[in-house]
Amino acid sequence: MEMKNDHYFLLLFLCFSLNSNPCIGRDTISANESLSFGETLVSSGERFELGFVRPGNSLKYYLGIWYKNVILSQTVVWVANRDKPLDYGTAELIISQGNLVLLDRFQGIVWSALAGNINPNISATALLRDDGNLILSDGSNSSTPLLLWQSFDHPTHSFLPGAKIGYDKRTRRKQVLVSWKNSSDPAPGLYSLEMDPKNAQYVIKWNRTTEYWESGSWDGQRFSSLPEMGLNYIFNFSYIDNENESYFTYSLYNSSIISRLIMGVSGQIQQQTWLPYGGSFGWNLFWTQPREVCQVYAICGAFGVCDEANATCNCLSGFKQRSDTEWNSNDYSSGCVRDQKVQCNAITEDKDSLWITSIMRVPSSHNTNITVGEASQCRSACFNDCSCTAYTYDGSGTCSIWTGDLFNLQHLSTNESERTIFVKRGSHEVQTKAKKSMKLKAILSSLSALMFLLIGSISYIYYRRRMAKRAGHSQSDRSKGTQGAHISHWHKAEGEAKVLMNENSDEAIDVPYFHLETILAATDNFSTANKLGQGGFGPVYKGIFPGEKEIAVKTLSSQSGQGIDEFKNEVTLIAKLQHRNLVRLLGYCINATEQILLYEYMPNKSLDTFIFDGTLCQLLDWKKRYDIILGIARGLSYLHHDSRLRIIHRDLKTSNILLDEEMNPKISDFGLARIVEGKELWIKSYTQKFCSPDEI
């Protein structure tokens, strides 16, 4: 009997414990209620959730809002205390004297919704709505609650449907999107999207001061610099301008779609949509501005150079990374610092006092232009000014002089706007040491070359003698001979690779070469998580270069039967094809064991992903379908008639039609072909297939 009573009281205790938890299934906080660690608010439709979050690899805690139904990754859309993170797992959110307040473990105020005079006698309630908006309202004197505060008026880095980004003419206050510092730190970063009330357009600023992108004027449907907003079968964009306010907002025609616009840590705005692909979900990039990461102001920091071809950052000659830790995490904003300080009285006016870097787009501001007669006068003007950091001379009398730090330097993939920039070096002693070091390196290089030739000759003689002796040996010796043949085959493959990369041949490859180590780092060693699919010749992986440049990596398996000739055909062929409806080849890699092609990444995958999916096919209205068909036809017409090589695809299918962020079609997989020589004028596909019914 005593045991039964114990069970009864235990059951009664559990029931009261469960009922005393105020956070289960609720979306509001009222007076005398709180939200603690481990508890959350969930919107009525279970689309959004509010609670304490630790983003990325951070050890700090934040009060934030995230998507409830995006389960693969906790995507945070709003943060309250982005400037004041919590160090310990003890804090609470309460309604105190009519205000929504976040308290730390010492009951100190970390963040509050309202500032200034607050009526402590109001009946305030906080509600998390199904659109992701957290509102604080007063229900004291009316059946309709009075809005006191809402998170939509204080966005962080995400712009949700129904929110506003604009300018309140009455309070002269802007709603501004400010990027995170990095993916694990929601503190305000360097980039912001805000409205320019004078010109009725939107601009992206660096450090809230320097504008480097603008949306252009509004024509009633879209901004002139944002043609992607023409995808109005998904998004309904609006621009409102009246006597009280000017703002930009948008809604979704299909309310079941999850979408947001973010100010990214890379300095680009991105319209993202959560869509299913092959049984799983992922964030789909619909459009981004600026298009190229090198167009973002100061993306590589002071004295950093953005490489347009590889979308990565490097330091100028004579400079080193300011923070190796930040650079290793793809955060280059700290820039570079000099190896040696410039001492004005210790350097002489000669070329040895300058770092010279060519093929570069130089900064367009923060410089002084003077007219001189020749290059030497421009150099003298810089050396006579101790504050001069660098100069350029255009050859026609214009001398540009920069003072202070250099931002926005860029290496170009072509000779477009080619310039040479001269940067002051350190003292003369440093230069002398550098000269001696260069001479020593030259001597060592010469000795190394001689040693290499000597060792190579000895190895060849030894190899020939070994091969002669093996002719009469036993079966065990024959196995060693097989190993020698394998080595010989390896050298042959390496020789063929060198022929492939011969830039003096008629079929020189006019695309960048990437080292295997770079590709392994970009694909996380070809991890399964980055695998996009399997082609006829091997798997395709997604890779991310520094600067968050996305690429598609096509690896050719050893079982594919493709040799050096076929690989050479694809690289040589695709390098010669340039059309907006063909997938662009970005580079290649080849060594003894790997043959790899790098293509531009298509975020919307292939056409069959959309047309054979009952949900995604609704995103393709007839205008978009017509545009896709027209783009495919233009690409085929180019291949058949307008390219330097006439090509018949012969393997056209929806899985070979890829879609970019603007849903523009690009034909792929046409390069694995054999070039027919002689009188034949076309190239037939390496895979003998027919045009599938879904293309017809």
Phi and psi in degrees as a GROMACS rama.xvg file:
@    title "Ramachandran Plot"
@    xaxis  label "Phi"
@    yaxis  label "Psi"
@TYPE xy
-64.1068  -36.6233  GLU-2
-66.6439  -38.336  MET-3
-64.5648  -41.0737  LYS-4
-62.8813  -38.622  ASN-5
-61.4677  -43.6122  ASP-6
-63.981  -37.609  HIS-7
-64.4991  -47.9652  TYR-8
-66.3965  -33.8295  PHE-9
-64.7246  -43.1059  LEU-10
-64.5828  -41.5585  LEU-11
-63.385  -39.4015  LEU-12
-63.6451  -43.4972  PHE-13
-63.3359  -40.7304  LEU-14
-61.8869  -46.0157  CYS-15
-66.0374  -34.2645  PHE-16
-64.9196  -42.8842  SER-17
-67.9905  -40.4995  LEU-18
-72.0678  -21.2255  ASN-19
-82.4405  -6.47707  SER-20
-81.5894  109.822  ASN-21
-81.1502  -1.89255  PRO-22
-101.786  -5.41408  CYS-23
-73.2447  114.721  ILE-24
71.1062  15.7577  GLY-25
-104.458  157.916  ARG-26
-122.178  6.94195  ASP-27
-131.693  158.218  THR-28
-126.227  124.515  ILE-29
-107.788  178.367  SER-30
-58.1425  142.793  ALA-31
69.0515  14.0585  ASN-32
-115.047  161.286  GLU-33
-144.99  163.742  SER-34
-125.208  118.192  LEU-35
-109.81  176.286  SER-36
-57.9863  137.258  PHE-37
88.3683  -10.0469  GLY-38
-107.4  151.482  GLU-39
-141.204  157.485  THR-40
-99.2258  140.64  LEU-41
-125.207  127.87  VAL-42
-61.7071  159.518  SER-43
-58.5467  -36.038  SER-44
-91.8123  7.42406  GLY-45
57.7007  39.531  GLU-46
-96.3482  -31.7239  ARG-47
-131.084  156.816  PHE-48
-139.546  140.137  GLU-49
-119.118  135.482  LEU-50
-179.163  -160.712  GLY-51
-98.0632  130.482  PHE-52
-132.237  150.117  VAL-53
-122.424  95.5447  ARG-54
-72.0686  143.4  PRO-55
55.0356  -130.341  GLY-56
-97.0771  14.5647  ASN-57
-68.3703  148.272  SER-58
-99.3325  0.918683  LEU-59
-96.4267  158.393  LYS-60
-113.477  147.476  TYR-61
-137.96  150.458  TYR-62
-86.4199  118.53  LEU-63
-144.938  170.914  GLY-64
-117.914  135.136  ILE-65
-139.546  167.427  TRP-66
-70.6854  129.932  TYR-67
-73.5918  -37.477  LYS-68
-99.8111  8.82954  ASN-69
-97.0178  93.0614  VAL-70
-90.9603  -20.3612  ILE-71
-72.9219  -29.1212  LEU-72
-149.514  140.245  SER-73
-79.1665  98.5178  GLN-74
-91.5012  105.129  THR-75
-83.1576  133.014  VAL-76
-112.835  -14.534  VAL-77
-155.259  141.082  TRP-78
-131.742  132.314  VAL-79
-79.6934  -55.5868  ALA-80
-101.55  52.8163  ASN-81
-66.5446  -23.5344  ARG-82
-90.198  -18.7472  ASP-83
-131.63  79.8962  LYS-84
-69.3607  159.729  PRO-85
-96.9279  132.554  LEU-86
-85.614  -25.1699  ASP-87
-122.688  158.609  TYR-88
-83.3051  37.6043  GLY-89
-133.857  109.333  THR-90
-163.786  166.912  ALA-91
-151.881  150.85  GLU-92
-107.437  125.488  LEU-93
-135.624  164.319  ILE-94
-97.879  116.074  ILE-95
-129.636  116.459  SER-96
51.5941  46.5692  GLN-97
78.9684  10.7328  GLY-98
-127.304  150.766  ASN-99
-93.5108  118.684  LEU-100
-130.217  138.309  VAL-101
-104.707  122.873  LEU-102
-111.911  143.908  LEU-103
-86.7798  -172.624  ASP-104
-70.5726  -14.6933  ARG-105
-98.4378  11.1377  PHE-106
65.9898  22.2397  GLN-107
-85.1659  147.51  GLY-108
-78.3755  118.475  ILE-109
-91.8678  -38.6758  VAL-110
-157.503  147.896  TRP-111
-142.759  150.249  SER-112
-72.9938  -45.0952  ALA-113
-105.938  148.586  LEU-114
-128.542  157.068  ALA-115
88.945  -153.644  GLY-116
-72.5996  126.336  ASN-117
-127.876  134.193  ILE-118
-80.0706  110.62  ASN-119
-73.1582  -9.35682  PRO-120
-93.5205  0.193838  ASN-121
-77.6033  159.298  ILE-122
-100.424  88.0705  SER-123
-89.8391  145.689  ALA-124
-139.703  136.78  THR-125
-102.37  132.914  ALA-126
-131.554  130.896  LEU-127
-93.9378  112.683  LEU-128
-84.8104  167.652  ARG-129
-77.4603  -6.5307  ASP-130
-95.233  4.39166  ASP-131
90.6597  6.33349  GLY-132
-93.4175  124.287  ASN-133
-94.0792  120.364  LEU-134
-119.923  147.912  ILE-135
-117.353  122.313  LEU-136
-133.748  160.629  SER-137
-113.238  120.299  ASP-138
-109.049  26.8102  GLY-139
-71.3182  -49.1063  SER-140
-114.054  8.69406  ASN-141
-151.898  153.46  SER-142
-70.6653  -23.0724  SER-143
-100.023  114.652  THR-144
-59.6283  144.241  PRO-145
-90.9873  123.687  LEU-146
-71.1742  124.676  LEU-147
-101.906  -34.9809  LEU-148
-164.398  149.737  TRP-149
-148.566  146.49  GLN-150
-67.9136  -25.0215  SER-151
-61.4249  -24.3996  PHE-152
-82.4789  -8.10481  ASP-153
-133.905  63.016  HIS-154
-68.4138  159.833  PRO-155
-104.583  -90.6295  THR-156
-117.919  -5.32452  HIS-157
-112.785  138.772  SER-158
-114.938  105.741  PHE-159
-93.3625  155.707  LEU-160
-55.9273  133.392  PRO-161
95.4136  -17.1229  GLY-162
-82.4571  175.037  ALA-163
-126.002  142.003  LYS-164
-125.593  108.328  ILE-165
-170.145  -147.226  GLY-166
-143.438  125.064  TYR-167
-90.7867  111.565  ASP-168
-70.7433  -21.9244  LYS-169
-78.3491  -44.8156  ARG-170
-96.9293  -8.28058  THR-171
56.1184  39.184  ARG-172
-114.486  139.779  ARG-173
-103.411  147.339  LYS-174
-94.5995  119.211  GLN-175
-125.645  135.982  VAL-176
-90.5119  127.545  LEU-177
-123.502  127.998  VAL-178
-63.1178  158.798  SER-179
-70.7857  160.218  TRP-180
-67.7655  -42.5764  LYS-181
-157.685  -178.05  ASN-182
-66.6674  -15.7345  SER-183
-111.213  -1.06178  SER-184
-132.051  105.725  ASP-185
-78.3486  7.71576  PRO-186
-58.5601  151.279  ALA-187
-55.1872  128.267  PRO-188
-92.0598  -160.892  GLY-189
-88.0297  -12.796  LEU-190
-117.039  142.512  TYR-191
-143.247  145.901  SER-192
-111.005  121.933  LEU-193
-147.053  169.102  GLU-194
-91.9418  140.726  MET-195
-97.7359  98.1391  ASP-196
-64.4104  -23.6278  PRO-197
-72.1713  -40.2957  LYS-198
-106.361  5.78656  ASN-199
51.165  50.0109  ALA-200
-145.923  173.052  GLN-201
-110.146  144.939  TYR-202
-133.008  152.552  VAL-203
-106.474  131.887  ILE-204
-118.645  148.58  LYS-205
-98.7221  127.56  TRP-206
59.3736  27.2121  ASN-207
60.8571  16.2957  ARG-208
-128.725  -48.6425  THR-209
-95.4901  116.382  THR-210
-82.1234  133.523  GLU-211
-131.919  -0.923944  TYR-212
-153.061  142.741  TRP-213
-136.211  149.065  GLU-214
-77.4234  -20.6617  SER-215
83.9594  177.434  GLY-216
-76.733  157.673  SER-217
-90.9664  129.192  TRP-218
-105.931  13.105  ASP-219
102.045  -19.6961  GLY-220
-128.792  -29.8834  GLN-221
-161.015  166.892  ARG-222
-85.4596  146.923  PHE-223
-61.9406  -29.8371  SER-224
-91.8621  7.51885  SER-225
-126.492  70.2272  LEU-226
-62.2438  -20.3325  PRO-227
-64.33  -21.1776  GLU-228
-67.8119  -7.42563  MET-229
-69.9206  -7.82828  GLY-230
-76.0567  58.7473  LEU-231
-82.0763  7.62271  ASN-232
-82.9541  -7.28875  TYR-233
-114.501  -48.4147  ILE-234
-109.616  140.189  PHE-235
-113.728  94.7682  ASN-236
-86.1443  144.745  PHE-237
-139.772  146.464  SER-238
-126.47  120.174  TYR-239
-111.34  131.541  ILE-240
-140.347  109.381  ASP-241
-135.882  -168.632  ASN-242
-71.5727  -19.5728  GLU-243
-96.6358  -35.6771  ASN-244
-158.974  160.768  GLU-245
-131.165  128.25  SER-246
-156.872  161.389  TYR-247
-114.537  131.852  PHE-248
-143.354  170.468  THR-249
-156.348  160.016  TYR-250
-135.634  174.094  SER-251
-113.338  133.49  LEU-252
-64.5543  -35.338  TYR-253
-107.696  105.027  ASN-254
-67.6229  -14.526  SER-255
-77.7815  -14.93  SER-256
-76.6439  139.642  ILE-257
-101.9  122.265  ILE-258
-147.381  153.513  SER-259
-155.397  158.46  ARG-260
-115.799  129.706  LEU-261
-123.68  151.992  ILE-262
-95.2742  101.784  MET-263
-77.4926  162.235  GLY-264
-67.101  -17.0243  VAL-265
-82.3698  -1.64543  SER-266
85.0172  15.2362  GLY-267
-117.923  141.628  GLN-268
-86.8987  141.682  ILE-269
-135.851  130.723  GLN-270
-95.886  114.251  GLN-271
-115.886  146.407  GLN-272
-135.251  136.31  THR-273
-87.7771  109.478  TRP-274
-131.749  153.788  LEU-275
-81.5023  144.391  PRO-276
-141.254  116.18  TYR-277
55.5132  42.4014  GLY-278
89.2911  -8.28164  GLY-279
-128.052  169.047  SER-280
-113.424  159.762  PHE-281
-166.139  161.705  GLY-282
-76.6586  123.023  TRP-283
-102.25  126.119  ASN-284
-86.851  112.279  LEU-285
-83.0876  -42.8828  PHE-286
-159.882  161.09  TRP-287
-146.459  147.363  THR-288
-142.821  138.879  GLN-289
-60.7185  155.64  PRO-290
-66.5921  -42.868  ARG-291
-103.657  139.447  GLU-292
-64.9246  -28.7782  VAL-293
-70.8332  -12.0933  CYS-294
-81.3944  -8.87231  GLN-295
-78.2462  131.385  VAL-296
-66.004  132.996  TYR-297
55.9707  31.9222  ALA-298
-61.5614  -28.2671  ILE-299
-103.22  7.72629  CYS-300
74.3301  -172.178  GLY-301
-67.8328  132.077  ALA-302
61.9188  16.8462  PHE-303
-94.869  147.853  GLY-304
-118.239  126.435  VAL-305
-88.8167  125.902  CYS-306
-91.0424  111.119  ASP-307
-63.8072  -36.917  GLU-308
-69.7436  -41.9357  ALA-309
-105.213  -1.13875  ASN-310
51.1706  50.4156  ALA-311
-138.382  171.587  THR-312
-113.936  145.837  CYS-313
-138.966  164.532  ASN-314
-94.641  150.627  CYS-315
-60.5203  156.426  LEU-316
-57.967  135.597  SER-317
87.3563  4.62782  GLY-318
-126.175  160.419  PHE-319
-136.561  163.027  LYS-320
-62.976  134.059  GLN-321
-69.5601  -38.7185  ARG-322
-136.231  106.897  SER-323
-63.0355  -35.4949  ASP-324
-62.8453  -46.4952  THR-325
-67.5714  -40.7834  GLU-326
-64.6763  -38.1451  TRP-327
-66.4229  -22.5609  ASN-328
-97.1595  18.0713  SER-329
66.2784  23.2452  ASN-330
-107.201  104.267  ASP-331
-101.119  5.69982  TYR-332
-62.7026  -24.4279  SER-333
-70.3211  -19.6548  SER-334
72.798  -151.908  GLY-335
-127.908  158.489  CYS-336
-128.786  159.207  VAL-337
-68.7666  145.828  ARG-338
-66.841  -38.0607  ASP-339
-135.589  140.567  GLN-340
-70.0209  149.073  LYS-341
-82.7028  126.048  VAL-342
-113.098  108.632  GLN-343
-55.7528  -39.0275  CYS-344
-81.4098  -6.12025  ASN-345
-108.2  2.88273  ALA-346
-118.037  151.233  ILE-347
-109.686  159.398  THR-348
-83.4877  84.8462  GLU-349
-152.21  173.338  ASP-350
-66.3485  -25.0726  LYS-351
-69.842  -10.6692  ASP-352
-96.0593  11.9344  SER-353
-130.378  142.663  LEU-354
-91.4421  129.228  TRP-355
-114.615  121.873  ILE-356
-128.233  128.429  THR-357
-108.719  175.808  SER-358
49.464  68.623  ILE-359
-146.285  139.082  MET-360
-89.1522  121.811  ARG-361
-94.131  163.456  VAL-362
-57.6937  144.958  PRO-363
-97.1717  -0.294293  SER-364
-140.158  179.434  SER-365
59.6053  35.7343  HIS-366
-135.526  165.148  ASN-367
-118.515  130.505  THR-368
-102.508  129.933  ASN-369
-129.461  159.292  ILE-370
-101.385  126.486  THR-371
-130.871  169.486  VAL-372
-87.7231  -32.6837  GLY-373
-153.401  172.879  GLU-374
-63.0049  -35.7743  ALA-375
-63.8429  -32.705  SER-376
-69.2633  -34.0882  GLN-377
-66.2754  -42.1838  CYS-378
-62.9861  -41.6035  ARG-379
-63.6293  -39.2221  SER-380
-61.714  -36.6102  ALA-381
-72.4164  -44.9655  CYS-382
-70.8566  -23.6919  PHE-383
-79.7253  -10.3367  ASN-384
-111.523  110.502  ASP-385
-64.0902  -25.2973  CYS-386
-83.2807  -6.28093  SER-387
-69.0383  128.745  CYS-388
-96.5051  -42.1674  THR-389
-159.211  165.811  ALA-390
-150.21  160.842  TYR-391
-134.208  154.329  THR-392
-132.381  125.883  TYR-393
-87.5755  -0.169518  ASP-394
86.2036  -8.27724  GLY-395
-119.004  15.8581  SER-396
109.144  -7.77062  GLY-397
-95.9436  122.869  THR-398
-113.632  121.669  CYS-399
-106.671  127.133  SER-400
-119.441  130.926  ILE-401
-109.815  141.226  TRP-402
-119.191  152.963  THR-403
76.2465  -159.243  GLY-404
-73.9127  149.368  ASP-405
-100.518  125.675  LEU-406
-118.967  159.281  PHE-407
68.1477  30.557  ASN-408
-76.443  145.548  LEU-409
-148.84  128.842  GLN-410
-80.3234  141.43  HIS-411
-106.121  149.691  LEU-412
-79.7722  -14.7261  SER-413
-129.304  -176.507  THR-414
-88.7445  14.6125  ASN-415
-60.2465  133.243  GLU-416
50.7261  41.3028  SER-417
-65.0135  129.723  GLU-418
-136.886  159.907  ARG-419
-120.864  126.477  THR-420
-110.699  136.57  ILE-421
-109.538  118.431  PHE-422
-113.084  133.718  VAL-423
-62.1778  137.358  LYS-424
-96.4394  -173.996  ARG-425
-77.5617  -158.207  GLY-426
-70.56  168.072  SER-427
-64.9499  -31.9002  HIS-428
-62.856  -39.6834  GLU-429
-64.9493  -38.5879  VAL-430
-65.8652  -42.0764  GLN-431
-61.2161  -42.9031  THR-432
-62.3607  -38.3043  LYS-433
-66.4792  -38.2683  ALA-434
-63.2731  -44.9915  LYS-435
-61.6238  -39.9823  LYS-436
-63.6933  -39.8386  SER-437
-65.8239  -40.7081  MET-438
-63.5793  -42.7423  LYS-439
-62.2465  -41.3262  LEU-440
-63.5722  -38.7351  LYS-441
-63.9936  -43.0283  ALA-442
-63.6782  -45.723  ILE-443
-63.1047  -36.8768  LEU-444
-64.669  -41.8962  SER-445
-63.8589  -45.2091  SER-446
-62.2322  -38.8287  LEU-447
-64.0103  -39.8876  SER-448
-64.1101  -42.7046  ALA-449
-63.8728  -42.851  LEU-450
-63.0438  -38.5546  MET-451
-63.1279  -43.6551  PHE-452
-64.5689  -41.8761  LEU-453
-63.458  -47.7717  LEU-454
-64.0734  -39.031  ILE-455
-62.7811  -41.479  GLY-456
-65.054  -45.64  SER-457
-61.8419  -41.7383  ILE-458
-63.5209  -38.5286  SER-459
-66.2508  -44.813  TYR-460
-61.8294  -44.2037  ILE-461
-62.2653  -40.3488  TYR-462
-63.6828  -43.1278  TYR-463
-63.2623  -41.1373  ARG-464
-65.9908  -39.9049  ARG-465
-63.2195  -40.9203  ARG-466
-64.8157  -36.2927  MET-467
-68.3333  -38.3849  ALA-468
-69.2158  -30.5034  LYS-469
-71.6622  -15.9375  ARG-470
-59.8504  -34.9957  ALA-471
-107.15  15.7514  GLY-472
-85.1309  172.541  HIS-473
-76.0427  -175.448  SER-474
-62.7173  -37.671  GLN-475
-63.581  -35.167  SER-476
-70.3119  -30.8344  ASP-477
-65.068  -35.303  ARG-478
-62.428  -36.5501  SER-479
-66.0467  -33.9874  LYS-480
-63.8973  -36.8762  GLY-481
-62.7017  -39.9824  THR-482
-63.1459  -39.3905  GLN-483
-64.0276  -38.1984  GLY-484
-64.0947  -37.5201  ALA-485
-62.7193  -40.578  HIS-486
-63.8246  -41.1643  ILE-487
-61.5207  -41.4703  SER-488
-63.175  -37.7895  HIS-489
-62.5621  -43.1671  TRP-490
-64.6725  -36.4971  HIS-491
-64.0909  -44.7145  LYS-492
-62.0627  -39.0787  ALA-493
-66.1613  -37.7717  GLU-494
-64.5943  -41.2261  GLY-495
-63.4526  -36.7148  GLU-496
-62.3907  -39.1609  ALA-497
-66.7109  -38.0407  LYS-498
-62.4767  -40.5315  VAL-499
-59.9265  -36.2918  LEU-500
-92.4733  11.9892  MET-501
-72.1893  112.565  ASN-502
-81.0492  -7.92118  GLU-503
-91.505  -7.55319  ASN-504
-77.7161  170.557  SER-505
-69.8627  -22.6394  ASP-506
-111.707  42.5517  GLU-507
-61.3148  145.879  ALA-508
-90.0196  115.78  ILE-509
-97.0125  45.7166  ASP-510
-136.754  155.117  VAL-511
-65.8124  148.896  PRO-512
-99.0071  133.333  TYR-513
-113.361  139.754  PHE-514
-74.8283  149.312  HIS-515
-60.9901  -36.6823  LEU-516
-61.0732  -37.8059  GLU-517
-63.7911  -41.2811  THR-518
-70.0552  -39.4701  ILE-519
-61.9064  -39.588  LEU-520
-67.2632  -38.2437  ALA-521
-69.0848  -31.857  ALA-522
-102.25  8.21261  THR-523
55.2133  50.158  ASP-524
58.2588  43.1693  ASN-525
53.1035  50.6803  PHE-526
-69.5363  153.251  SER-527
-61.5028  -32.8717  THR-528
-63.6467  -25.6218  ALA-529
-95.4768  2.76391  ASN-530
-74.7634  125.55  LYS-531
-92.4439  -30.3784  LEU-532
172.586  -174.903  GLY-533
-126.672  121.553  GLN-534
-98.8271  -178.153  GLY-535
-66.5058  -23.0015  GLY-536
-113.414  1.26958  PHE-537
149.91  175.272  GLY-538
-75.8687  160.405  PRO-539
-121.861  131.549  VAL-540
-120.23  155.175  TYR-541
-92.2796  136.201  LYS-542
-127.843  153.542  GLY-543
-128.124  113.818  ILE-544
-81.7954  162.786  PHE-545
-52.7291  140.998  PRO-546
89.6044  8.89559  GLY-547
60.4327  32.9552  GLU-548
-79.9127  117.065  LYS-549
-89.8102  140.093  GLU-550
-138.233  162.86  ILE-551
-110.906  127.351  ALA-552
-110.673  116.44  VAL-553
-103.394  114.413  LYS-554
-101.941  140.538  THR-555
-103.974  114.121  LEU-556
-72.6847  156.94  SER-557
-68.1448  -23.3268  SER-558
-82.4208  -4.98053  GLN-559
-70.7889  -20.1686  SER-560
80.549  3.79824  GLY-561
-87.8579  129.037  GLN-562
-104.975  -164.816  GLY-563
-61.0793  -39.6598  ILE-564
-61.9581  -48.0222  ASP-565
-63.7348  -40.8189  GLU-566
-63.1503  -41.7544  PHE-567
-62.5159  -40.4547  LYS-568
-57.2147  -48.3464  ASN-569
-64.1109  -46.6105  GLU-570
-64.2814  -47.7862  VAL-571
-63.4383  -41.9653  THR-572
-67.0239  -52.5121  LEU-573
-66.6265  -31.1469  ILE-574
-62.8448  -27.6909  ALA-575
-87.5215  -10.3171  LYS-576
-99.2397  122.028  LEU-577
-132.512  106.801  GLN-578
-155.265  145.19  HIS-579
-67.9134  -15.0144  ARG-580
-106.264  19.8738  ASN-581
-121.57  140.227  LEU-582
-64.2188  131.578  VAL-583
-87.9015  133.734  ARG-584
-83.7672  124.75  LEU-585
-97.1663  -24.3293  LEU-586
174.157  -178.013  GLY-587
-150.921  166.134  TYR-588
-146.075  138.097  CYS-589
-149.398  134.223  ILE-590
-146.948  -158.361  ASN-591
-66.5456  -26.6987  ALA-592
-121.342  -15.4762  THR-593
-124.804  139.204  GLU-594
-127.42  115.968  GLN-595
-133.243  138.437  ILE-596
-118.556  140.055  LEU-597
-113.877  120.067  LEU-598
-114.319  162.879  TYR-599
-65.1292  141.509  GLU-600
-83.1111  132.882  TYR-601
-104.184  101.687  MET-602
-65.8196  -24.3045  PRO-603
-93.0265  15.1568  ASN-604
59.3525  -146.33  LYS-605
-102.796  164.9  SER-606
-63.6353  -34.4786  LEU-607
-65.1402  -22.896  ASP-608
-61.1696  -33.9465  THR-609
-88.566  -49.4526  PHE-610
-74.8482  -20.1794  ILE-611
-102.735  10.4851  PHE-612
-113.148  126.807  ASP-613
-62.3021  -28.707  GLY-614
-87.8523  -48.5086  THR-615
-68.4017  -28.4663  LEU-616
-64.5166  -21.8177  CYS-617
-69.823  -17.4855  GLN-618
-77.1331  -12.9028  LEU-619
-100.68  96.7077  LEU-620
-77.4887  176.884  ASP-621
-66.9382  -32.6085  TRP-622
-65.3331  -43.658  LYS-623
-67.095  -38.625  LYS-624
-61.7879  -41.4662  ARG-625
-64.0925  -42.2703  TYR-626
-62.7514  -38.5741  ASP-627
-65.8482  -44.9618  ILE-628
-61.0638  -43.5374  ILE-629
-63.8493  -39.6201  LEU-630
-64.8149  -40.8888  GLY-631
-62.4973  -43.4745  ILE-632
-62.3495  -39.7042  ALA-633
-65.121  -41.4876  ARG-634
-62.9344  -42.8603  GLY-635
-67.0473  -38.5418  LEU-636
-62.2667  -38.6902  SER-637
-63.4129  -45.6343  TYR-638
-62.78  -40.2536  LEU-639
-80.2699  -33.1328  HIS-640
-127.284  -35.7349  HIS-641
-104.09  -17.0888  ASP-642
-77.5865  164.294  SER-643
-65.7046  -24.9606  ARG-644
-118.515  127.953  LEU-645
-80.3008  125.374  ARG-646
-128.748  132.999  ILE-647
-105.842  121.036  ILE-648
-67.0295  -56.8045  HIS-649
63.8282  10.6023  ARG-650
-141.498  39.796  ASP-651
-79.5936  123.667  LEU-652
-155.057  163.775  LYS-653
-62.7364  -28.9274  THR-654
-71.3673  -15.7077  SER-655
-96.8368  3.55871  ASN-656
-104.193  108.881  ILE-657
-98.4468  154.82  LEU-658
-121.626  129.826  LEU-659
-84.4533  -170.454  ASP-660
-65.4734  -20.0867  GLU-661
-100.15  12.6541  GLU-662
65.4728  24.7017  MET-663
-81.711  134.248  ASN-664
-78.4674  144.315  PRO-665
-137.583  125.757  LYS-666
-77.7767  136.695  ILE-667
-129.519  175.313  SER-668
59.5468  37.3061  ASP-669
-107.455  0.02653  PHE-670
-93.329  -21.5479  GLY-671
-75.0625  76.807  LEU-672
-134.696  167.258  ALA-673
-113.088  133.461  ARG-674
-78.141  122.708  ILE-675
-88.2129  119.105  VAL-676
-94.4675  -177.825  GLU-677
86.0207  -137.96  GLY-678
-87.4697  -11.3829  LYS-679
-72.193  138.785  GLU-680
-108.441  7.84477  LEU-681
-134.488  163.587  TRP-682
-111.329  127.096  ILE-683
-99.782  153.151  LYS-684
-63.4936  149.215  SER-685
-71.144  -30.8426  TYR-686
-99.142  122.092  THR-687
-82.7225  99.9583  GLN-688
-137.069  170.253  LYS-689
-109.548  170.916  PHE-690
-76.6345  117.735  CYS-691
-68.4739  157.215  SER-692
-59.0141  -32.0454  PRO-693
-69.8406  -20.1097  ASP-694
-80.4688  -35.471  GLU-695
